[in-house]
Amino acid sequence: MTAAHASAAQAIGEYLQSPDDLVKISAYRKKLEKEKASIDARLKSGVKEQLQATREGLRKLLGTRSNVQAIKDEMVTVDRQCSDPANRVSTFDQISRVSMVHRNFEQTEDMVNNLLEMNAKLATIEQLLEADRQEVVGPAPNLLVIHYLLNQLESFRNQTMHQAKKASLDSRNILARWFEQLNTVIEQFNEYITQLAENVLNIVRAGYPDVVVRLIKIAEIEGREDEKAIAIRLVKKAAKLDAASKFKSMQANARVIKHYRSKIMRAITESVAHKFEAAWEKNKEDPVNFLNTLQWMYQDIIRIQSDVVPCFPPDYDIEAHYIKAYHKSLNATIKDMVASEPGASVLLSLFDWLKSYKADTKDLGIRPELLEPPLLDGKEQSLIEDYLNVIIKKLDEWSANLMKTEVEEFSARRDPPEVDADGLYGTQGGAGILFQMVNQQIDLAMDSGQGAILSRVVHETNRVMRSLQDQWVKVIEAEYKKQISNPEEVAPGLVEYIIALANDQIKSADYTEVLLARLEPAVNEKYRVPINERLNDAIDGYLDVAKKCTQTLIDIIFNDLKPATKNLFQPPWYDGIMRQIVETMRDYMTDYQTYLNPSLLELLIEDLLDAYLLIYLNGLANAGKLRMPEATEQVRDDVRIAFQFFSTLKPAKELEDYFDVVEKILALLEASRDMAFLSFWEFAQIHGPNIAFVESLMKSRGDLDRSAVGEVMDSIKRKVKEEGLTDPPEPTIMKKVAVQNSFSRFLNR
């Protein structure tokens, strides 16, 4: 009601939109009254017509009801009169018996004639069947004739054996022997039907599609007879039958259901499975060739679509049946292939083939629902995981075997290292063998055309490289430890083998750089970044191992120099031990310069120089009382000898920066009590305050007593505080100098 009021108000609002419209109210009222009268008239006329139609419909419905009841009454009367013909015909019982006797006579006569003629007919059928079976993929001219003759004999056998169910056992056995030859021929014919079904595609290819049509015609005939027999058997169970129906029921019970249609379809499915089995068996040792030769499958499907489909009725949906059979057999074969644990190249080829399979079936117009379930249950991505697992397994196996051999050679050191074309030490192809394996797997991954696969392979390659690098670091540490703890018990040649290993690491870093340069243009930005990171990380790892090698070579030098370096700034030092230290370093550096990679040699020289200076400065920082001025003269002599030696390894101009720290410390040693601060300031400007070191140095001066040292240090500390002097932004070698306390110095003596 509220809605009606709202609608009316809205309608009035449309007419009365301004005050001037109030004058027109009477005109609007008349107009609306006319419209209302017109609508009422139309509604009245429509209601009248509807009532008239409803009355007519009810009248016809009542008449129909009366007619139905009359028919029903008449049918009941007819049924009552026909239900028992014996009540209407007095001789009906005699007529029924005579009819049955007559039918039995006819059946007996037919049975005898058929038994007498059966062997001759069978001989003819066998002859025709043998002629057709000689060429299964042939014209089969006698197919329908054979079927017709056999069908007659089979019907005769079925009825005869059914009627003989109540006969004696001997009679049934005699009849069975009579029909033995017929049974054999029927089995042969059924086998022939199966052979034809298995070769439908070959028969069509050979140009005999009419044979397929005849085959399906036979299946249709037998199918209809099967349906009739099954229907009558069902009716027999459901209701009583008259005499004629009982005779048909006897025929139905006697028939052997053949299911030709399902047998033909099953034979087609099995023939497809056999083709795949034969193809797989032929290429089992070469799965990639199996995939490459599967073109025959697509050729079969095209032939089926163009030539086989017209030979079958639409309700067979033969194309879908074939497609499903091919897809199912293909899926089973591919699963067998994957289960056989093929190599990495096979898995990648299979992954690519599966992608092309989807595209090819789409081009052939194959409906997606016919390709269910998907190949490998839609888990083709698992092939990538399988591929990567194979890669991981192979890389782990190869690297483990390679590492085992190389570590054994490195530890035993039976023969000197090999010398390469550049005259440098090297291992027996370690880097080359590893990168040959790596490049094989990288090439396979690149062939897949997938950046994700390549990225994963590079990741696993990095993992293997890093593992080898970690193992080498541990081997170097273990061998060096044995060398310094029991030098007489270890095999000689550790230095030479460490040089060879260091050179090998540089080669590996170079190989990795070449690999990176090859891969970067081959992938997009998404995968370029992680590949770049992983390979650069591997390069860093190789350089770290090379650095470990050079550091160990330096450690070996100073391990031999321990007796001499312990005497630095001790009483024997004043006799001059620096020449012994330098000559020992020179002996080692002769081999290093000859057999070590030049870029590594450069780094080793810098590290050797740092190590020498650090040992010298540590000795000075922890020296006892120095005899002055003999000590300063000895330091100056040490610097001269060391500088001369290192100038044979490095330009003298560059060495000045290294030895500048010693010169400034020498100035501290030589400075008087009043001028010490100036020498300190010059030292601290570059290396920072190093208060502990400076104080230890001042205390070691034999020309300064405790009070003098105190005065010097107080002025230094005060100036440092006033000037806010701090360590330099970039640490210098002084950061590594360790000043020991008095007790530690005592223990180290």
Salt bridges, closest charged atoms under 4 A:
ASP40 OD2 - LYS36 NZ 3.13
GLU56 OE1 - ARG59 NH1 2.44
ASP93 OD2 - ARG97 NH1 2.13
GLU106 OE2 - HIS102 ND1 3.58
GLU117 OE1 - LYS121 NZ 3.69
GLU154 OE2 - ARG157 NH2 3.67
GLU154 OE1 - LYS258 NZ 2.28
GLU191 OE1 - ARG133 NH2 3.72
ASP210 OD2 - ARG214 NH2 2.49
GLU222 OE2 - HIS147 NE2 2.54
GLU222 OE1 - ARG255 NH2 2.54
GLU222 OE2 - LYS258 NZ 3.43
GLU225 OE2 - LYS228 NZ 3.77
ASP226 OD1 - ARG255 NH2 2.96
ASP300 OD1 - ARG205 NH2 2.44
ASP300 OD2 - LYS275 NZ 2.42
ASP307 OD2 - ARG303 NH1 2.71
ASP315 OD2 - ARG261 NH1 2.75
ASP352 OD1 - LYS355 NZ 3.90
GLU369 OE2 - ARG367 NE 2.93
ASP377 OD2 - LYS335 NZ 3.26
GLU380 OE2 - LYS358 NZ 2.54
GLU385 OE2 - ARG456 NH1 3.31
ASP396 OD1 - ARG463 NH2 3.05
GLU408 OE2 - ARG414 NH2 2.73
ASP420 OD2 - LYS507 NZ 3.58
ASP443 OD1 - ARG518 NH1 2.85
GLU460 OE1 - ARG463 NE 2.74
GLU477 OE2 - LYS548 NZ 3.25
GLU479 OE1 - ARG413 NH1 3.08
GLU479 OE2 - LYS482 NZ 2.90
GLU525 OE1 - ARG528 NH1 2.63
ASP537 OD1 - ARG466 NH2 3.06
GLU583 OE2 - ARG586 NE 3.44
GLU606 OE2 - LYS650 NZ 3.41
ASP607 OD2 - LYS547 NZ 2.42
GLU633 OE2 - ARG636 NH1 3.59
ASP637 OD1 - ARG640 NH2 2.38
GLU654 OE1 - LYS650 NZ 3.23
GLU656 OE1 - LYS653 NZ 3.95
ASP660 OD1 - LYS664 NZ 2.86
GLU670 OE2 - ARG636 NH2 2.47
GLU695 OE2 - LYS699 NZ 3.61
GLU695 OE1 - LYS717 NZ 3.97
ASP703 OD2 - ARG701 NH2 2.84
GLU711 OE1 - ARG673 NH1 3.52
GLU723 OE2 - LYS719 NZ 3.30
ASP727 OD2 - LYS735 NZ 3.72
